[in-house]
Amino acid sequence: MSSTRQPRPAEWVFALLAFAIGLFLASRIGSELSWQARQPLHRQPGFWPSLAIVGMLVFGLGDLILRWRANPRQGSDSVIGEFALWARGLEFVAWFVLYVQAVRWAGYLPSTLVFCTGLAWRLGYRSRRWMVLAGLFGFSTVLIFKSVLAVKIPGGVLYEALPTDLRNLMIRFF
């Protein structure tokens, strides 16, 4: 009694990504790994990483072939939809990168307040209550990191426009 199940789109995505990453790493072997003269193969600095990359390629290709043989007519819409679902997480990477850049220009406190409330809004928490809570969370985060933990975060360019005493206070505590 042999039951074959259809491969799920996530399995296709994983197989494609594993093989694509293996191809990328294999393309970098010559420039990233070193080989030393008069050393046995197993003692070469590039041998074990190369072996791992070859294994990744072989098993990634094998996984792709097995997926294809299990269901060669699977619609590409489901795989593309699965890629889109996986890529949705990259939005929050972009939010973080924008936040880090904003801290450089606007400073830690204003950036944190804007991004905490912006993320709450983006996630669907749009009532006044949630916006206030997100702002309080951002403010308390800044207080904890700057004042209690004394984390050294450089002041933003915006802080330079403040009067000297206020600028020093903002840089030190906010």
C-alpha positions in Angstrom: 0.0 0.0 0.0 1.9 3.0 -1.3 0.6 6.4 -0.6 2.3 9.3 -2.3 1.3 12.7 -1.2 1.6 15.8 -3.2 4.6 18.0 -2.4 3.5 21.2 -0.8 4.5 24.6 -2.2 6.8 25.2 0.8 8.8 22.1 0.0 9.3 23.4 -3.6 10.4 26.8 -2.2 12.8 25.1 0.3 14.3 22.9 -2.4 14.8 25.8 -4.8 16.3 28.1 -2.2 18.7 25.3 -1.0 19.9 24.6 -4.5 20.2 28.3 -5.4 22.2 29.1 -2.3 24.4 26.1 -3.0 25.0 27.4 -6.6 25.9 30.9 -5.2 28.3 29.4 -2.7 29.9 27.2 -5.3 30.4 30.2 -7.5 32.4 31.9 -4.7 34.7 28.9 -3.8 37.6 30.1 -5.9 37.7 33.6 -4.5 36.7 33.0 -0.9 38.5 29.8 0.1 42.3 29.3 0.3 44.3 26.3 -0.7 47.9 25.8 0.5 50.7 24.1 -1.3 52.1 20.9 0.0 49.2 20.2 2.4 47.2 17.0 2.2 43.7 17.4 0.9 42.0 16.9 4.3 44.2 19.6 5.9 43.3 22.2 3.3 41.4 25.2 4.7 39.0 25.1 1.8 38.4 21.4 1.7 35.6 21.0 4.3 33.6 24.0 3.2 33.9 22.9 -0.4 32.7 19.4 0.6 29.7 20.9 2.4 28.8 23.1 -0.6 29.1 20.1 -2.9 26.8 18.2 -0.5 24.3 21.1 -0.5 24.3 21.1 -4.3 23.9 17.3 -4.6 21.1 17.0 -2.0 19.4 20.2 -3.2 19.3 18.9 -6.8 18.1 15.5 -5.5 15.4 17.2 -3.6 14.3 19.2 -6.6 14.3 16.0 -8.8 12.2 14.2 -6.2 9.7 17.0 -6.0 9.4 17.1 -9.8 8.9 13.3 -10.1 6.3 13.3 -7.3 4.2 15.9 -9.2 5.4 17.3 -12.5 2.2 19.1 -13.2 1.9 21.1 -10.0 0.9 24.6 -10.9 3.5 27.3 -10.7 0.9 29.6 -9.0 1.2 27.7 -5.8 5.0 27.9 -5.7 5.0 31.6 -6.7 2.4 32.2 -4.0 4.5 30.4 -1.5 7.6 32.5 -2.4 5.4 35.6 -1.9 4.3 34.4 1.5 8.0 33.8 2.5 9.0 37.2 1.1 6.4 39.0 3.3 8.8 38.6 6.2 11.3 40.8 4.3 9.0 43.7 4.9 10.1 43.8 8.5 13.7 43.7 7.6 13.1 46.8 5.5 11.3 48.4 8.5 14.4 47.7 10.6 16.9 49.1 8.1 14.8 52.2 7.7 14.6 52.5 11.5 18.4 52.3 11.8 18.8 54.9 9.1 16.2 57.2 10.7 18.1 57.0 14.1 21.1 58.5 12.3 19.1 61.5 11.1 16.3 62.1 13.6 17.8 60.6 16.7 16.8 57.7 18.9 13.7 59.1 20.6 11.9 60.5 17.6 12.7 57.5 15.4 11.6 55.0 18.0 8.3 56.8 18.6 7.6 57.0 14.9 8.5 53.4 14.2 6.7 51.9 17.2 3.5 53.7 16.3 4.1 53.0 12.6 4.5 49.3 13.1 1.5 49.2 15.4 -0.5 50.9 12.6 0.9 48.5 10.0 -0.1 45.5 12.1 -3.7 46.7 12.4 -3.7 48.2 15.9 -5.1 51.5 14.8 -7.3 52.7 17.6 -6.2 55.7 19.8 -5.6 53.3 22.7 -3.1 51.2 20.7 -1.3 54.2 19.3 -0.8 55.6 22.8 0.4 52.3 24.1 2.8 52.0 21.1 4.1 55.5 21.9 4.5 54.7 25.6 6.3 51.4 24.7 8.7 53.3 22.4 9.3 56.0 25.1 9.9 53.4 27.8 12.3 51.5 25.5 14.3 54.6 24.9 14.4 55.4 28.7 15.5 51.9 29.6 18.2 51.7 26.9 19.6 55.2 27.3 19.1 56.0 30.9 19.0 52.7 32.8 21.3 50.6 30.7 23.4 53.6 29.5 23.6 52.2 26.0 25.7 54.7 23.9 23.6 55.5 20.8 24.8 58.5 18.9 22.5 61.5 18.6 20.9 62.2 15.3 21.6 65.1 12.9 18.3 66.6 14.1 19.7 66.9 17.6 22.3 69.3 16.3 19.6 71.9 15.6 18.5 72.0 19.3 19.8 74.6 21.8 23.0 73.4 23.5 21.4 72.4 26.9 18.5 70.6 25.3 20.8 68.9 22.8 23.0 67.6 25.6 19.9 66.3 27.5 18.5 64.6 24.4 21.9 63.0 23.5 22.4 61.7 27.1 19.0 60.5 28.0 16.9 60.2 24.8 
